[in-house]
């Protein structure tokens, strides 16, 4: 079966993410597939299938981290801190 441009893009992003993890000194996270799905959606949304690279993947990964950090802050917020 032949790879589609989208599946090839996903494979490339997967490789770039794993490379990025190594560069920043972390193991592949348990939620790698969630991160991959998010990064793929983001990069796919703003680039052509062959017009993306490691900087795009790194930027989308940074967006994932910011999003996760915000979600954690919201979950840890006490009801009295809202007012």
N, C-alpha and C positions, 0 to 999 in steps of 0.2 A: 504494500500500500504506500502510495506517495504522500510525503509530507505536504501539508498546505502551508502557505506563507505564514498564517497565524500560528500553526503548531511549531514551525521553525523559529518564529519570533519568541514564542514561549520557551523553547529549549535554549535559545541564546540568552534570554533574560535569566533563566535558571542558572546557567553557567556563570553569568556575570554576577549574580547575587552571591553564589558560593565563593567566587573570587573576592568579592567585596567583604564577605564575612572574614575570610582569611586575612585580608589587608588590615582590617580593624582589630584582628586578634580574638575573634569569637568562633565557637563551634557553630555548626549549622543549627539554628534554633528548632525546637520541637514543632513550632507553628510555621515552619518554612513554607508549606503549601499555602497557608493563608496569606503570608507575605508575598509569595509569588503571584497569587491571584490578584492581589491589590496592585502590585507593581506592574504587572502585565496590563491590567485595565488602564492604569494611569498612562503608561508609556504608549499604549495603543491609541489612547484618546488624543494625544498631541503629536504623534509622529507617524510618518509613513512606515510601512512594514520594513523597509530597508534604510530608513533615515534616523536611526537611534543608535545610542552607544552607551558606554559605561557611565558617562556623566548623567544621562537621562535616568538610568537605573538607580544610580546613587541618589539623585534628587527625589525620585519616587520613594525610595527606601527611607530617606529622611522624612518625607511626608508621613509614611507609615509610623515611624517612631513618634513623631509629634502627635499623631492621631491616637496612638496607644497611650502616650503619656497623658493626654487630655482626658481620655476615657478613665484612666486610673485615678486621676485627680477628682473627677466627677463621682466616682464610686466611693472614694474615701471622704468626701465632703460630708460634714455633719449637717443636720437640718438647720441648726441655729447659725451656721456660717453662711447660709444663703441670704439672710437678711442683713 
